[in-house]
Amino acid sequence: MPQVTSLDHLVLSVTDIARTIIFYTDVLGMQVEQFTPADGSTRWALKFGEQKINLHDASTPFAPHATKVASGTADLCFLTGSDIADWQTHLETLQVLIEDGPIKRTGAQGPILSIYIRDPDGNLIEIGTRPS
């Protein structure tokens, strides 16, 4: 049976692409990329590691799209090689509220220590680190 091997990208539907780009680059250190797909339009993505998040305006989604397109419905977990204490200091400096944590969780590869924040659309963002 064929099987998938990795996640290439996901789509995040947002209410304000510029505001989203600022948050994910300034707060999470992602890189912004402008690209032109086959239809000739201009689109935006956030790159990190070997993955990316394509940004779509929730009010005008590109076809094909999810059955129910809405902003603020994502729950994403990102891994980091940095200490959670460094993240707490960074987020405090940027006045980003930590909603929960540090708290022990189970990631795809085993235990992680996580904190939770929200992006401008209210998506839940988990930042986790594996124990050393």
C-alpha distance (Angstrom), angle and dihedral (degrees) to the residues before:
residue distance angle dihedral
M1 . . .
P2 3.83 . .
Q3 3.79 116.3 .
V4 3.79 138.0 -171.6
T5 3.79 118.6 -109.9
S6 3.80 108.3 -166.2
L7 3.78 146.8 -5.3
D8 3.82 111.9 -97.2
H9 3.80 99.2 -179.3
L10 3.75 143.6 -29.2
V11 3.79 131.2 -149.8
L12 3.77 122.4 -120.1
S13 3.81 115.7 -164.6
V14 3.80 109.6 -148.5
T15 3.79 139.3 175.7
D16 3.81 96.6 -134.2
I17 3.81 119.0 24.6
A18 3.83 94.7 -169.1
R19 3.82 92.3 51.9
T20 3.81 90.4 46.8
I21 3.81 91.8 51.1
I22 3.80 91.2 52.0
F23 3.80 92.1 50.3
Y24 3.80 97.3 47.4
T25 3.82 94.3 43.6
D26 3.82 98.2 41.9
V27 3.80 98.8 36.0
L28 3.82 103.2 31.8
G29 3.81 101.2 24.2
M30 3.81 96.6 -122.6
Q31 3.80 122.0 154.5
V32 3.80 121.3 -119.8
E33 3.78 120.1 -133.0
Q34 3.79 128.7 -172.0
F35 3.80 113.1 -153.7
T36 3.79 139.9 174.4
P37 3.81 116.5 -137.7
A38 3.81 124.6 -157.2
D39 3.83 92.3 -82.0
G40 3.84 90.3 64.1
S41 3.81 96.3 -118.7
T42 3.79 123.7 132.5
R43 3.80 115.8 -113.8
W44 3.78 136.9 174.5
A45 3.78 132.6 -134.2
L46 3.78 137.7 -179.2
K47 3.80 114.4 -136.1
F48 3.79 128.9 -158.0
G49 3.78 128.7 158.9
E50 3.80 107.2 -29.3
Q51 3.81 94.3 -32.2
K52 3.75 137.9 78.5
I53 3.77 140.6 -163.2
N54 3.80 115.3 -139.6
L55 3.79 111.9 -147.4
H56 3.79 120.1 -140.1
D57 3.78 127.7 -177.7
A58 3.81 103.7 -114.3
S59 3.81 91.3 -143.5
T60 3.83 93.6 56.6
P61 3.82 109.3 27.4
F62 3.79 121.3 -172.0
A63 3.81 116.2 -115.1
P64 2.90 129.0 -82.5
H65 3.79 96.7 41.9
A66 3.78 141.7 150.4
T67 3.79 117.1 -66.2
K68 3.81 90.9 -111.5
V69 3.79 114.3 32.2
A70 3.80 113.0 -165.3
S71 3.77 137.9 147.2
G72 3.79 120.5 -121.2
T73 3.82 96.2 32.2
A74 3.82 99.7 106.9
D75 3.80 127.4 102.6
L76 3.81 107.8 -167.8
C77 3.80 132.0 178.6
F78 3.80 119.8 -157.6
L79 3.80 123.6 -171.1
T80 3.78 122.8 -137.9
G81 3.77 135.9 -169.6
S82 3.81 90.3 -147.1
D83 3.79 126.1 94.1
I84 3.79 116.6 -97.1
A85 3.83 88.6 -125.2
D86 3.82 89.1 60.8
W87 3.81 89.2 51.3
Q88 3.80 91.1 49.5
T89 3.81 90.4 53.4
H90 3.82 92.1 45.4
L91 3.80 93.1 49.3
E92 3.80 92.5 45.7
T93 3.82 89.7 52.2
L94 3.82 89.7 52.8
Q95 3.82 91.4 43.5
V96 3.79 91.9 -120.1
L97 3.80 110.1 155.1
I98 3.80 116.5 -125.3
E99 3.77 103.7 -140.0
D100 3.82 97.0 -168.4
G101 3.77 140.9 -3.7
P102 2.85 167.7 -28.9
I103 3.78 82.4 -129.6
K104 3.80 133.8 154.4
R105 3.79 115.0 -109.8
T106 3.78 138.4 165.5
G107 3.80 116.8 -111.0
A108 3.79 130.0 -171.2
Q109 3.82 91.2 -84.8
G110 3.82 98.8 36.7
P111 3.81 137.9 -82.1
I112 3.81 121.1 9.9
L113 3.79 134.6 174.9
S114 3.81 110.5 -132.4
I115 3.76 146.1 -172.7
Y116 3.81 125.0 -164.8
I117 3.80 130.4 -139.5
R118 3.81 135.3 160.0
D119 3.78 129.4 -121.2
P120 3.84 121.9 -135.7
D121 3.84 92.0 -83.9
G122 3.80 93.2 49.6
N123 3.80 96.7 -103.8
L124 3.80 110.6 155.4
I125 3.80 111.2 -115.7
E126 3.79 120.0 -165.4
I127 3.80 118.2 -165.3
G128 3.79 110.7 -162.9
T129 3.77 137.1 -179.8
R130 3.78 127.8 -163.5
P131 3.80 116.3 -126.5
S132 3.79 114.6 -101.9
